[in-house]
Amino acid sequence: MRDRIDHGGWFKSSRSADNPACVEVRFVPGTTDVRDSKNPTGPVLSFPRGAWTQFLVRRASP
């Protein structure tokens, strides 16, 4: 589940609730951007879409 954060397409998991130690993600053509939710004007990490998908698949594996 995801909650929209702002009009820039950023969101964080609804599972993060009020946890300040989380990241926000947005999908843009060809890449997935990740930023620190505590510092929305700070640096952004951009990953190719395939790399982000692999990260999620490996993260979900036991």
C-alpha positions in Angstrom: 0.0 0.0 0.0 1.2 3.5 -0.7 0.2 7.0 0.4 0.8 10.0 -1.8 3.1 12.5 -0.2 3.0 15.4 -2.6 2.2 16.4 -6.2 5.7 15.4 -7.3 4.7 11.7 -7.3 6.7 10.9 -4.1 5.1 8.3 -1.8 6.1 6.1 1.2 4.7 2.8 2.3 1.6 3.0 4.4 3.4 0.5 6.6 5.8 3.2 7.7 3.0 5.0 9.5 4.5 7.8 11.5 8.0 6.3 11.5 10.4 9.2 10.6 13.2 6.8 9.6 11.9 5.9 6.1 12.4 6.7 2.5 10.1 8.1 -0.2 10.0 6.7 -3.7 8.7 8.0 -7.0 8.6 6.4 -10.4 9.7 8.5 -13.4 10.2 7.2 -17.0 12.9 4.6 -16.9 14.0 5.2 -13.3 13.0 4.9 -9.7 14.0 7.8 -7.4 14.5 7.4 -3.7 15.0 10.1 -1.0 15.1 10.4 2.7 11.7 11.4 4.0 13.3 13.6 6.7 15.1 15.6 4.1 12.9 16.0 1.0 15.1 18.7 -0.5 18.2 16.6 0.0 19.9 14.3 -2.5 18.0 11.8 -4.6 19.2 8.3 -5.6 18.1 7.3 -9.0 18.0 3.6 -10.0 17.3 2.1 -13.4 13.8 0.5 -13.2 15.3 -3.0 -13.6 17.7 -2.6 -10.7 14.9 -1.4 -8.5 12.7 -4.4 -9.4 15.6 -6.7 -8.6 16.1 -5.0 -5.3 12.5 -5.6 -4.4 12.5 -9.2 -5.5 15.6 -10.0 -3.5 14.3 -8.0 -0.5 11.1 -10.1 -0.5 12.9 -13.4 -0.7 13.4 -15.3 2.5 
